[in-house]
Amino acid sequence: MKFLLVFLTAAVFFGCATTRDVSVSGQRDQAERNLTRLETAVVPLEASRNIGRRQSEVTFARQMISSMEREASADVDYSGRLIAWSGRLAIIEGRYSEAQRLYRQSQAVSPGNVPSIILGIRLEGDPVRRLEIIERELAIAGRQASAGFGELQIERGRALFEMNRFAEAAGAFDTAFSSGLNPVYSENYRAERNRAWELRNTSGVETGTLSLLGRETITWNDCINIAQNETQLLRFITGGRTLSEAELFNRLLERGFIPYTQDVNIFDWPSTRPRADEIVTRAGAAWFVWRLYAESRADHRLLTLYSARFATGVNPRSPIADVPPLSPFFDSILGCVEREFLSLPDGRNFRPEQSIRGAELLTIFRRIDN
């Protein structure tokens, strides 16, 4: 009887312990899921170049943090990471003093947690100093499988990009993406990685040009400045003299190098003059590039080469789906595609209304200039 009582007591104790362990394990799993959800919400905001349009997402992330904070947890690591994510969101909200306070609090609660390390790095304004901190933390993290390795490589890529060390930046992003990170990082930093790769061969360009190359959009003035600063393609206009932006724009407009519209579906030029600060589309870039190419080869027959071949007869057809055969842009776009200055993004359409990056134009200008 005594043996049976001991056995039952042990069974009850073991059952309670097992239930408690399962409960604690379940709480930890839920905590990790919460932090992953939070990471998925905040990282796109950190990577965004236009946070002004994403205020609803910022509000949602703050509400998520507030809800998690109300759920008390005895896990200090969880608490420290949650505080750090709150600080990282505070940077996005423009509340830097609050972000610094939260950084100190997170370090006090759970020293060395990864979101807190990243918060500390992001609070440092100087990219050179940031890189020093990152390299030190990477030395501590060690192997690629270590906690924080991928996140630190993302920060390393960002710092290197700011320092114009583009090839190294692209390599850091690639290392991060292959480290087993949450896919939200590759989804949101892939464009920056691609820009770094695109800019990797820009050593030697003028400082003023370099500031234009990473932009997602450029104006006619930007386009002209890149051609003038980095090539000899505009000497036929300048004669080797230094001309003002306004003078260059007007001369190129008068010579037909800048179109009066960038709409490929308009067959008659509008009477209004284009502005020098207009965003250049792929159609406008093709027009400008193809005329520079014809001028550099002293072969103006190129300007009607494709319309003479495709756009004649009763029912002319275009080999590019979204470029009408009778469009004034037909020859320019087909010429740029055939010479591989510009591509068909989906193999069928040109996407003439989309913008073009400065780095892409510099590559094209250099090919023509050589």
SELOZA-800510 format. One record per residue (C-alpha): residue number from 1; x, z, y. Coordinates in steps of 0.05 Angstrom, whole numbers, plus 5000, padded with zeros to 4 digits. Layout:
# residues N
NUM  X  Z  Y .
...
END
This chain:
# residues 370
1  5000  5000  5000 .
2  5057  5018  5047 .
3  5091  4952  5030 .
4  5027  4914  5046 .
5  5020  4949  5113 .
6  5092  4932  5132 .
7  5081  4860  5111 .
8  5017  4854  5152 .
9  5050  4886  5213 .
10  5109  4839  5208 .
11  5062  4779  5200 .
12  5022  4799  5262 .
13  5087  4810  5302 .
14  5115  4744  5279 .
15  5050  4709  5295 .
16  5048  4738  5365 .
17  5121  4719  5377 .
18  5108  4648  5352 .
19  5047  4642  5396 .
20  5086  4668  5456 .
21  5144  4619  5442 .
22  5095  4561  5436 .
23  5062  4582  5501 .
24  5129  4586  5538 .
25  5151  4520  5509 .
26  5085  4488  5532 .
27  5094  4515  5602 .
28  5164  4487  5605 .
29  5140  4419  5581 .
30  5086  4420  5634 .
31  5136  4440  5688 .
32  5181  4381  5669 .
33  5122  4334  5671 .
34  5104  4360  5740 .
35  5175  4349  5766 .
36  5177  4279  5736 .
37  5112  4262  5771 .
38  5140  4289  5836 .
39  5204  4249  5827 .
40  5163  4186  5816 .
41  5125  4200  5880 .
42  5185  4218  5925 .
43  5239  4169  5904 .
44  5201  4106  5928 .
45  5193  4140  5996 .
46  5268  4156  5999 .
47  5284  4084  5983 .
48  5233  4054  6032 .
49  5257  4017  6094 .
50  5190  4024  6128 .
51  5165  4094  6118 .
52  5116  4086  6176 .
53  5070  4045  6132 .
54  5071  4096  6075 .
55  5044  4158  6109 .
56  4988  4165  6059 .
57  5040  4168  6003 .
58  5079  4221  6042 .
59  5016  4262  6050 .
60  5000  4255  5976 .
61  5070  4278  5956 .
62  5065  4339  6002 .
63  4998  4357  5973 .
64  5028  4351  5903 .
65  5084  4399  5922 .
66  5036  4449  5953 .
67  4994  4448  5890 .
68  5055  4461  5846 .
69  5079  4517  5892 .
70  5012  4553  5882 .
71  5025  4554  5807 .
72  5073  4613  5803 .
73  5131  4604  5754 .
74  5183  4653  5729 .
75  5230  4596  5713 .
76  5282  4599  5768 .
77  5310  4529  5752 .
78  5240  4499  5760 .
79  5229  4537  5825 .
80  5297  4516  5852 .
81  5284  4443  5836 .
82  5214  4445  5866 .
83  5242  4474  5930 .
84  5295  4420  5933 .
85  5243  4364  5924 .
86  5204  4396  5981 .
87  5267  4392  6023 .
88  5278  4319  6006 .
89  5207  4304  6027 .
90  5219  4343  6091 .
91  5275  4294  6109 .
92  5227  4236  6100 .
93  5178  4273  6145 .
94  5232  4281  6198 .
95  5235  4357  6192 .
96  5311  4365  6184 .
97  5315  4439  6202 .
98  5263  4454  6149 .
99  5301  4411  6099 .
100  5365  4451  6113 .
101  5327  4516  6104 .
102  5298  4492  6038 .
103  5367  4470  6015 .
104  5395  4540  6026 .
105  5335  4570  5991 .
106  5340  4524  5931 .
107  5414  4539  5923 .
108  5400  4613  5927 .
109  5346  4609  5873 .
110  5380  4561  5826 .
111  5452  4543  5846 .
112  5475  4472  5827 .
113  5407  4443  5807 .
114  5409  4367  5812 .
115  5354  4355  5864 .
116  5387  4408  5908 .
117  5455  4373  5903 .
118  5423  4307  5924 .
119  5387  4343  5981 .
120  5453  4370  6006 .
121  5484  4300  6003 .
122  5426  4269  6041 .
123  5431  4322  6095 .
124  5502  4298  6110 .
125  5499  4243  6162 .
126  5570  4215  6156 .
127  5575  4165  6097 .
128  5649  4179  6088 .
129  5636  4254  6082 .
130  5577  4240  6036 .
131  5622  4199  5991 .
132  5673  4255  5987 .
133  5618  4304  5965 .
134  5591  4254  5914 .
135  5659  4240  5883 .
136  5670  4315  5876 .
137  5603  4326  5843 .
138  5614  4266  5797 .
139  5680  4297  5775 .
140  5642  4360  5757 .
141  5586  4321  5722 .
142  5637  4283  5681 .
143  5606  4239  5628 .
144  5550  4188  5640 .
145  5502  4229  5597 .
146  5511  4291  5641 .
147  5454  4317  5683 .
148  5455  4286  5752 .
149  5504  4230  5736 .
150  5454  4174  5749 .
151  5426  4205  5812 .
152  5496  4215  5840 .
153  5513  4142  5826 .
154  5451  4122  5866 .
155  5476  4164  5925 .
156  5546  4135  5915 .
157  5518  4064  5919 .
158  5480  4081  5983 .
159  5542  4111  6016 .
160  5586  4053  5997 .
161  5535  4004  6023 .
162  5535  4039  6091 .
163  5611  4034  6091 .
164  5606  3958  6078 .
165  5640  3966  6011 .
166  5589  3921  5979 .
167  5621  3903  5912 .
168  5633  3976  5896 .
169  5562  3993  5918 .
170  5532  3941  5870 .
171  5574  3970  5814 .
172  5551  4041  5829 .
173  5478  4020  5827 .
174  5489  3983  5761 .
175  5522  4045  5731 .
176  5463  4087  5754 .
177  5411  4040  5725 .
178  5445  4041  5657 .
179  5450  4117  5654 .
180  5380  4131  5627 .
181  5350  4149  5695 .
182  5275  4151  5708 .
183  5256  4076  5716 .
184  5231  4092  5787 .
185  5303  4089  5811 .
186  5317  4018  5786 .
187  5249  3995  5810 .
188  5262  4020  5881 .
189  5337  4010  5889 .
190  5342  3942  5855 .
191  5333  3906  5921 .
192  5389  3946  5954 .
193  5434  3932  5894 .
194  5419  3858  5900 .
195  5434  3859  5975 .
196  5501  3892  5960 .
197  5517  3839  5908 .
198  5497  3784  5957 .
199  5542  3814  6011 .
200  5602  3827  5966 .
201  5641  3766  5991 .
202  5631  3779  6065 .
203  5699  3808  6080 .
204  5727  3779  6143 .
205  5661  3765  6178 .
206  5653  3788  6249 .
207  5623  3857  6260 .
208  5564  3828  6298 .
209  5550  3780  6240 .
210  5555  3835  6188 .
211  5498  3873  6221 .
212  5453  3813  6211 .
213  5468  3800  6138 .
214  5432  3858  6107 .
215  5367  3846  6143 .
216  5305  3823  6105 .
217  5285  3778  6164 .
218  5324  3741  6218 .
219  5305  3706  6282 .
220  5327  3637  6308 .
221  5378  3672  6352 .
222  5406  3709  6291 .
223  5408  3645  6251 .
224  5446  3609  6307 .
225  5494  3667  6316 .
226  5512  3667  6242 .
227  5527  3592  6243 .
228  5567  3597  6308 .
229  5607  3660  6290 .
230  5625  3642  6218 .
231  5630  3566  6215 .
232  5647  3504  6255 .
233  5578  3473  6244 .
234  5556  3479  6317 .
235  5618  3449  6349 .
236  5579  3384  6359 .
237  5535  3424  6407 .
238  5585  3471  6439 .
239  5646  3426  6442 .
240  5687  3488  6429 .
241  5660  3524  6490 .
242  5624  3591  6491 .
243  5550  3581  6506 .
244  5498  3635  6517 .
245  5444  3647  6464 .
246  5391  3616  6509 .
247  5434  3554  6522 .
248  5449  3544  6448 .
249  5377  3553  6428 .
250  5352  3503  6480 .
251  5404  3450  6462 .
252  5388  3456  6388 .
253  5314  3452  6403 .
254  5323  3390  6446 .
255  5364  3356  6391 .
256  5311  3370  6339 .
257  5349  3422  6299 .
258  5295  3474  6309 .
259  5223  3454  6292 .
260  5165  3467  6340 .
261  5127  3498  6282 .
262  5146  3526  6214 .
263  5079  3510  6182 .
264  5090  3456  6129 .
265  5016  3438  6130 .
266  5015  3416  6203 .
267  5031  3342  6211 .
268  5031  3339  6287 .
269  5078  3382  6328 .
270  5043  3433  6373 .
271  5056  3429  6448 .
272  5080  3501  6453 .
273  5154  3513  6447 .
274  5180  3559  6392 .
275  5212  3625  6415 .
276  5284  3645  6401 .
277  5260  3712  6374 .
278  5212  3682  6322 .
279  5225  3701  6249 .
280  5256  3644  6210 .
281  5217  3624  6147 .
282  5245  3587  6087 .
283  5213  3523  6115 .
284  5246  3533  6183 .
285  5313  3549  6149 .
286  5308  3485  6107 .
287  5295  3444  6169 .
288  5355  3474  6206 .
289  5402  3471  6145 .
290  5385  3399  6126 .
291  5398  3374  6196 .
292  5464  3412  6199 .
293  5482  3380  6132 .
294  5464  3310  6156 .
295  5504  3321  6221 .
296  5565  3348  6183 .
297  5564  3286  6138 .
298  5548  3239  6197 .
299  5492  3211  6154 .
300  5424  3213  6189 .
301  5393  3171  6133 .
302  5387  3237  6095 .
303  5332  3258  6143 .
304  5283  3207  6112 .
305  5314  3199  6043 .
306  5260  3234  6003 .
307  5198  3212  6041 .
308  5220  3140  6032 .
309  5223  3152  5957 .
310  5163  3198  5945 .
311  5116  3195  6005 .
312  5098  3122  6005 .
313  5040  3084  5974 .
314  4966  3098  5972 .
315  4969  3166  5938 .
316  5037  3198  5953 .
317  5054  3259  5910 .
318  5103  3315  5920 .
319  5147  3342  5865 .
320  5142  3411  5897 .
321  5072  3441  5890 .
322  5067  3476  5957 .
323  5100  3423  6001 .
324  5054  3365  6021 .
325  5086  3296  6014 .
326  5068  3277  6086 .
327  5094  3343  6116 .
328  5149  3336  6168 .
329  5188  3387  6125 .
330  5185  3345  6062 .
331  5254  3314  6067 .
332  5288  3378  6090 .
333  5259  3420  6034 .
334  5270  3369  5979 .
335  5341  3358  6003 .
336  5357  3432  6005 .
337  5328  3442  5935 .
338  5365  3381  5906 .
339  5432  3403  5936 .
340  5417  3474  5912 .
341  5422  3504  5982 .
342  5353  3535  5969 .
343  5315  3545  5905 .
344  5244  3543  5877 .
345  5232  3617  5863 .
346  5184  3604  5806 .
347  5211  3535  5787 .
348  5151  3500  5818 .
349  5137  3526  5888 .
350  5183  3532  5948 .
351  5146  3589  5983 .
352  5157  3559  6052 .
353  5124  3616  6090 .
354  5169  3670  6063 .
355  5227  3697  6105 .
356  5300  3686  6090 .
357  5358  3736  6093 .
358  5419  3728  6136 .
359  5467  3734  6077 .
360  5432  3677  6042 .
361  5439  3633  6103 .
362  5513  3650  6111 .
363  5526  3627  6039 .
364  5491  3561  6053 .
365  5528  3550  6120 .
366  5595  3563  6087 .
367  5580  3513  6032 .
368  5563  3459  6083 .
369  5623  3477  6127 .
370  5671  3469  6068 .
END
